[in-house]
Amino acid sequence: VNCPERYETPTQTDYTLFAQPGMRFAIAKALIYSLMQDEYFVTRPEIEKAHIAEKILEDVKGRMMEDIVLLETSKASKKSKEVFKFRFDDGGEYDMVVFDRKLNNCKIYEIKHSDKIADRQSRYLRDDARLEVISHRFGEIEGRYVIYRGEPSSENGIEYLNVEEYLKNL
């Protein structure tokens, strides 16, 4: 499934959402198993190997969660709304923007696999220069959100939404 990916410069490409996230996870686990058999890797301390394997799996789980939320949000959105990833020229991104063309406003989201609130999760949602770029292109920002695995909460004007509840309410 293709999802639009927009850039700070007026460019748009398609971001391919992997429709079978379980397969992606299985492939990642197979690659980790292969890595564990590597001649050099087997000489590394167990704690180091475990840390690397966990980091790889956490990264894959985070990307899977982003793809699932993007896919389900775009499927559930009305025709007047556009759902996309937005990348800044300096490398930062919003994991999801929901732009209502009819009302000329938007909501911006970060999607995190964590179950804890941390400042770094919302740093781009608090960055005035980035917010100005978005509001200039997509109208008034109606909400700033972090979708994560923890309990719903609110901090400094940013709503933290539980991913399971978010998906159920689409």
Secondary structure, 3 states (H helix, E strand, C coil): CEEEEEECCCCEEEEECCCCHHHHHHHHHHHHHHHHCCCCHHHCCHHHHHHHHHHHHHHHHHHHHHHHHHHHHHHHCCCCEEEEEEECCCCCEEEEEEEECCCCEEEEEEECCCCCCCHHHHCHHHCHHHHHHHHHHHCEEEEEEEEECCCCEEECCEEEEEHHHHHHCC
